[in-house]
Amino acid sequence: MQQTWDTFLLKKVSFFILDFIFWSLANMWHAIEVPIELFLRKRKKWSIKRKSSI
């Protein structure tokens, strides 16, 4: 019984750790993604401006 309880706890703990890692990675990716998206939008605007000025 003790061994099964230990493995159950281990699975539970590892699941929480994995969940937390994925959650933090998702948050990090979102934090990185937004500036990249804004930067790309700015570049598109710049390219449009350049084309119209020519």
PDB file as gemmi writes it, atoms N, CA and C in Angstrom:
CRYST1    1.000    1.000    1.000  90.00  90.00  90.00 P 1                      
ATOM      1  N   MET A   1       0.836  -1.201   0.000  1.00  0.00           N  
ATOM      2  CA  MET A   1       0.000   0.000   0.000  1.00  0.00           C  
ATOM      3  C   MET A   1       0.876   1.258   0.000  1.00  0.00           C  
ATOM      4  N   GLN A   2       1.933   1.227   0.810  1.00  0.00           N  
ATOM      5  CA  GLN A   2       2.792   2.413   0.911  1.00  0.00           C  
ATOM      6  C   GLN A   2       3.407   2.771  -0.443  1.00  0.00           C  
ATOM      7  N   GLN A   3       3.828   1.763  -1.191  1.00  0.00           N  
ATOM      8  CA  GLN A   3       4.485   2.016  -2.468  1.00  0.00           C  
ATOM      9  C   GLN A   3       3.508   2.658  -3.464  1.00  0.00           C  
ATOM     10  N   THR A   4       2.291   2.145  -3.514  1.00  0.00           N  
ATOM     11  CA  THR A   4       1.312   2.705  -4.441  1.00  0.00           C  
ATOM     12  C   THR A   4       1.012   4.162  -4.071  1.00  0.00           C  
ATOM     13  N   TRP A   5       0.942   4.451  -2.778  1.00  0.00           N  
ATOM     14  CA  TRP A   5       0.693   5.824  -2.322  1.00  0.00           C  
ATOM     15  C   TRP A   5       1.845   6.734  -2.740  1.00  0.00           C  
ATOM     16  N   ASP A   6       3.082   6.219  -2.616  1.00  0.00           N  
ATOM     17  CA  ASP A   6       4.260   6.993  -3.022  1.00  0.00           C  
ATOM     18  C   ASP A   6       4.230   7.283  -4.520  1.00  0.00           C  
ATOM     19  N   THR A   7       3.931   6.270  -5.315  1.00  0.00           N  
ATOM     20  CA  THR A   7       3.887   6.478  -6.765  1.00  0.00           C  
ATOM     21  C   THR A   7       2.754   7.438  -7.125  1.00  0.00           C  
ATOM     22  N   PHE A   8       1.635   7.324  -6.412  1.00  0.00           N  
ATOM     23  CA  PHE A   8       0.503   8.227  -6.652  1.00  0.00           C  
ATOM     24  C   PHE A   8       0.918   9.668  -6.377  1.00  0.00           C  
ATOM     25  N   LEU A   9       1.597   9.864  -5.236  1.00  0.00           N  
ATOM     26  CA  LEU A   9       2.076  11.207  -4.891  1.00  0.00           C  
ATOM     27  C   LEU A   9       3.078  11.700  -5.922  1.00  0.00           C  
ATOM     28  N   LEU A  10       3.981  10.825  -6.331  1.00  0.00           N  
ATOM     29  CA  LEU A  10       4.998  11.190  -7.315  1.00  0.00           C  
ATOM     30  C   LEU A  10       4.347  11.623  -8.621  1.00  0.00           C  
ATOM     31  N   LYS A  11       3.360  10.857  -9.070  1.00  0.00           N  
ATOM     32  CA  LYS A  11       2.646  11.207 -10.300  1.00  0.00           C  
ATOM     33  C   LYS A  11       1.949  12.550 -10.154  1.00  0.00           C  
ATOM     34  N   LYS A  12       1.329  12.738  -9.004  1.00  0.00           N  
ATOM     35  CA  LYS A  12       0.598  13.978  -8.771  1.00  0.00           C  
ATOM     36  C   LYS A  12       1.560  15.170  -8.777  1.00  0.00           C  
ATOM     37  N   VAL A  13       2.672  15.025  -8.073  1.00  0.00           N  
ATOM     38  CA  VAL A  13       3.655  16.112  -7.986  1.00  0.00           C  
ATOM     39  C   VAL A  13       4.249  16.398  -9.367  1.00  0.00           C  
ATOM     40  N   SER A  14       4.642  15.347 -10.080  1.00  0.00           N  
ATOM     41  CA  SER A  14       5.236  15.546 -11.401  1.00  0.00           C  
ATOM     42  C   SER A  14       4.216  16.179 -12.353  1.00  0.00           C  
ATOM     43  N   PHE A  15       2.949  15.797 -12.232  1.00  0.00           N  
ATOM     44  CA  PHE A  15       1.904  16.394 -13.061  1.00  0.00           C  
ATOM     45  C   PHE A  15       1.797  17.890 -12.778  1.00  0.00           C  
ATOM     46  N   PHE A  16       1.817  18.252 -11.482  1.00  0.00           N  
ATOM     47  CA  PHE A  16       1.731  19.672 -11.120  1.00  0.00           C  
ATOM     48  C   PHE A  16       2.934  20.438 -11.655  1.00  0.00           C  
ATOM     49  N   ILE A  17       4.125  19.825 -11.546  1.00  0.00           N  
ATOM     50  CA  ILE A  17       5.339  20.487 -12.023  1.00  0.00           C  
ATOM     51  C   ILE A  17       5.264  20.690 -13.537  1.00  0.00           C  
ATOM     52  N   LEU A  18       4.869  19.640 -14.260  1.00  0.00           N  
ATOM     53  CA  LEU A  18       4.735  19.744 -15.716  1.00  0.00           C  
ATOM     54  C   LEU A  18       3.707  20.801 -16.087  1.00  0.00           C  
ATOM     55  N   ASP A  19       2.583  20.780 -15.383  1.00  0.00           N  
ATOM     56  CA  ASP A  19       1.518  21.744 -15.642  1.00  0.00           C  
ATOM     57  C   ASP A  19       2.040  23.167 -15.454  1.00  0.00           C  
ATOM     58  N   PHE A  20       2.777  23.367 -14.369  1.00  0.00           N  
ATOM     59  CA  PHE A  20       3.329  24.693 -14.081  1.00  0.00           C  
ATOM     60  C   PHE A  20       4.332  25.114 -15.144  1.00  0.00           C  
ATOM     61  N   ILE A  21       5.180  24.157 -15.573  1.00  0.00           N  
ATOM     62  CA  ILE A  21       6.182  24.462 -16.607  1.00  0.00           C  
ATOM     63  C   ILE A  21       5.470  24.875 -17.895  1.00  0.00           C  
ATOM     64  N   PHE A  22       4.459  24.095 -18.302  1.00  0.00           N  
ATOM     65  CA  PHE A  22       3.744  24.423 -19.534  1.00  0.00           C  
ATOM     66  C   PHE A  22       3.046  25.771 -19.415  1.00  0.00           C  
ATOM     67  N   TRP A  23       2.462  26.031 -18.247  1.00  0.00           N  
ATOM     68  CA  TRP A  23       1.755  27.298 -18.029  1.00  0.00           C  
ATOM     69  C   TRP A  23       2.721  28.472 -18.119  1.00  0.00           C  
ATOM     70  N   SER A  24       3.894  28.340 -17.469  1.00  0.00           N  
ATOM     71  CA  SER A  24       4.872  29.429 -17.499  1.00  0.00           C  
ATOM     72  C   SER A  24       5.440  29.600 -18.904  1.00  0.00           C  
ATOM     73  N   LEU A  25       5.637  28.486 -19.619  1.00  0.00           N  
ATOM     74  CA  LEU A  25       6.110  28.574 -21.003  1.00  0.00           C  
ATOM     75  C   LEU A  25       5.091  29.291 -21.874  1.00  0.00           C  
ATOM     76  N   ALA A  26       3.817  28.961 -21.682  1.00  0.00           N  
ATOM     77  CA  ALA A  26       2.757  29.617 -22.450  1.00  0.00           C  
ATOM     78  C   ALA A  26       2.735  31.108 -22.156  1.00  0.00           C  
ATOM     79  N   ASN A  27       2.876  31.464 -20.887  1.00  0.00           N  
ATOM     80  CA  ASN A  27       2.904  32.885 -20.520  1.00  0.00           C  
ATOM     81  C   ASN A  27       4.117  33.583 -21.118  1.00  0.00           C  
ATOM     82  N   MET A  28       5.276  32.916 -21.053  1.00  0.00           N  
ATOM     83  CA  MET A  28       6.486  33.485 -21.622  1.00  0.00           C  
ATOM     84  C   MET A  28       6.313  33.686 -23.123  1.00  0.00           C  
ATOM     85  N   TRP A  29       5.755  32.671 -23.804  1.00  0.00           N  
ATOM     86  CA  TRP A  29       5.561  32.757 -25.246  1.00  0.00           C  
ATOM     87  C   TRP A  29       4.620  33.914 -25.569  1.00  0.00           C  
ATOM     88  N   HIS A  30       3.578  34.080 -24.771  1.00  0.00           N  
ATOM     89  CA  HIS A  30       2.642  35.186 -24.996  1.00  0.00           C  
ATOM     90  C   HIS A  30       3.371  36.522 -24.804  1.00  0.00           C  
ATOM     91  N   ALA A  31       4.224  36.595 -23.792  1.00  0.00           N  
ATOM     92  CA  ALA A  31       4.972  37.830 -23.527  1.00  0.00           C  
ATOM     93  C   ALA A  31       5.939  38.135 -24.670  1.00  0.00           C  
ATOM     94  N   ILE A  32       6.486  37.078 -25.302  1.00  0.00           N  
ATOM     95  CA  ILE A  32       7.411  37.282 -26.422  1.00  0.00           C  
ATOM     96  C   ILE A  32       6.626  37.565 -27.705  1.00  0.00           C  
ATOM     97  N   GLU A  33       5.494  36.881 -27.839  1.00  0.00           N  
ATOM     98  CA  GLU A  33       4.724  36.922 -29.079  1.00  0.00           C  
ATOM     99  C   GLU A  33       4.162  38.313 -29.362  1.00  0.00           C  
ATOM    100  N   VAL A  34       3.671  38.986 -28.336  1.00  0.00           N  
ATOM    101  CA  VAL A  34       3.012  40.281 -28.534  1.00  0.00           C  
ATOM    102  C   VAL A  34       3.970  41.318 -29.123  1.00  0.00           C  
ATOM    103  N   PRO A  35       5.169  41.531 -28.541  1.00  0.00           N  
ATOM    104  CA  PRO A  35       6.087  42.503 -29.150  1.00  0.00           C  
ATOM    105  C   PRO A  35       6.474  42.134 -30.577  1.00  0.00           C  
ATOM    106  N   ILE A  36       6.651  40.835 -30.854  1.00  0.00           N  
ATOM    107  CA  ILE A  36       6.996  40.392 -32.209  1.00  0.00           C  
ATOM    108  C   ILE A  36       5.876  40.781 -33.167  1.00  0.00           C  
ATOM    109  N   GLU A  37       4.640  40.527 -32.745  1.00  0.00           N  
ATOM    110  CA  GLU A  37       3.486  40.850 -33.588  1.00  0.00           C  
ATOM    111  C   GLU A  37       3.424  42.357 -33.856  1.00  0.00           C  
ATOM    112  N   LEU A  38       3.629  43.150 -32.807  1.00  0.00           N  
ATOM    113  CA  LEU A  38       3.612  44.611 -32.972  1.00  0.00           C  
ATOM    114  C   LEU A  38       4.740  45.050 -33.900  1.00  0.00           C  
ATOM    115  N   PHE A  39       5.911  44.447 -33.725  1.00  0.00           N  
ATOM    116  CA  PHE A  39       7.063  44.786 -34.559  1.00  0.00           C  
ATOM    117  C   PHE A  39       6.772  44.466 -36.024  1.00  0.00           C  
ATOM    118  N   LEU A  40       6.181  43.297 -36.271  1.00  0.00           N  
ATOM    119  CA  LEU A  40       5.857  42.910 -37.652  1.00  0.00           C  
ATOM    120  C   LEU A  40       4.827  43.856 -38.241  1.00  0.00           C  
ATOM    121  N   ARG A  41       3.833  44.245 -37.445  1.00  0.00           N  
ATOM    122  CA  ARG A  41       2.826  45.190 -37.932  1.00  0.00           C  
ATOM    123  C   ARG A  41       3.470  46.512 -38.314  1.00  0.00           C  
ATOM    124  N   LYS A  42       4.405  46.997 -37.476  1.00  0.00           N  
ATOM    125  CA  LYS A  42       5.106  48.250 -37.767  1.00  0.00           C  
ATOM    126  C   LYS A  42       5.874  48.123 -39.066  1.00  0.00           C  
ATOM    127  N   ARG A  43       6.543  46.987 -39.239  1.00  0.00           N  
ATOM    128  CA  ARG A  43       7.325  46.787 -40.466  1.00  0.00           C  
ATOM    129  C   ARG A  43       6.414  46.810 -41.681  1.00  0.00           C  
ATOM    130  N   LYS A  44       5.242  46.176 -41.561  1.00  0.00           N  
ATOM    131  CA  LYS A  44       4.289  46.193 -42.673  1.00  0.00           C  
ATOM    132  C   LYS A  44       3.872  47.621 -42.991  1.00  0.00           C  
ATOM    133  N   LYS A  45       3.601  48.408 -41.948  1.00  0.00           N  
ATOM    134  CA  LYS A  45       3.213  49.805 -42.149  1.00  0.00           C  
ATOM    135  C   LYS A  45       4.343  50.572 -42.829  1.00  0.00           C  
ATOM    136  N   TRP A  46       5.578  50.326 -42.375  1.00  0.00           N  
ATOM    137  CA  TRP A  46       6.725  51.017 -42.966  1.00  0.00           C  
ATOM    138  C   TRP A  46       6.855  50.665 -44.446  1.00  0.00           C  
ATOM    139  N   SER A  47       6.692  49.377 -44.768  1.00  0.00           N  
ATOM    140  CA  SER A  47       6.834  48.955 -46.165  1.00  0.00           C  
ATOM    141  C   SER A  47       5.730  49.592 -47.023  1.00  0.00           C  
ATOM    142  N   ILE A  48       4.527  49.704 -46.457  1.00  0.00           N  
ATOM    143  CA  ILE A  48       3.420  50.341 -47.180  1.00  0.00           C  
ATOM    144  C   ILE A  48       3.747  51.816 -47.411  1.00  0.00           C  
ATOM    145  N   LYS A  49       4.273  52.484 -46.370  1.00  0.00           N  
ATOM    146  CA  LYS A  49       4.626  53.902 -46.492  1.00  0.00           C  
ATOM    147  C   LYS A  49       5.694  54.092 -47.564  1.00  0.00           C  
ATOM    148  N   ARG A  50       6.701  53.234 -47.561  1.00  0.00           N  
ATOM    149  CA  ARG A  50       7.783  53.350 -48.541  1.00  0.00           C  
ATOM    150  C   ARG A  50       7.247  53.198 -49.956  1.00  0.00           C  
ATOM    151  N   LYS A  51       6.375  52.204 -50.149  1.00  0.00           N  
ATOM    152  CA  LYS A  51       5.816  51.971 -51.488  1.00  0.00           C  
ATOM    153  C   LYS A  51       4.994  53.177 -51.948  1.00  0.00           C  
ATOM    154  N   SER A  52       4.226  53.756 -51.053  1.00  0.00           N  
ATOM    155  CA  SER A  52       3.371  54.888 -51.430  1.00  0.00           C  
ATOM    156  C   SER A  52       4.218  56.134 -51.708  1.00  0.00           C  
ATOM    157  N   SER A  53       5.368  56.267 -51.036  1.00  0.00           N  
ATOM    158  CA  SER A  53       6.202  57.461 -51.228  1.00  0.00           C  
ATOM    159  C   SER A  53       6.954  57.393 -52.554  1.00  0.00           C  
ATOM    160  N   ILE A  54       7.208  56.176 -53.056  1.00  0.00           N  
ATOM    161  CA  ILE A  54       7.957  56.034 -54.318  1.00  0.00           C  
ATOM    162  C   ILE A  54       7.077  56.466 -55.497  1.00  0.00           C  
TER     163      ILE A  54                                                      
END                                                                             
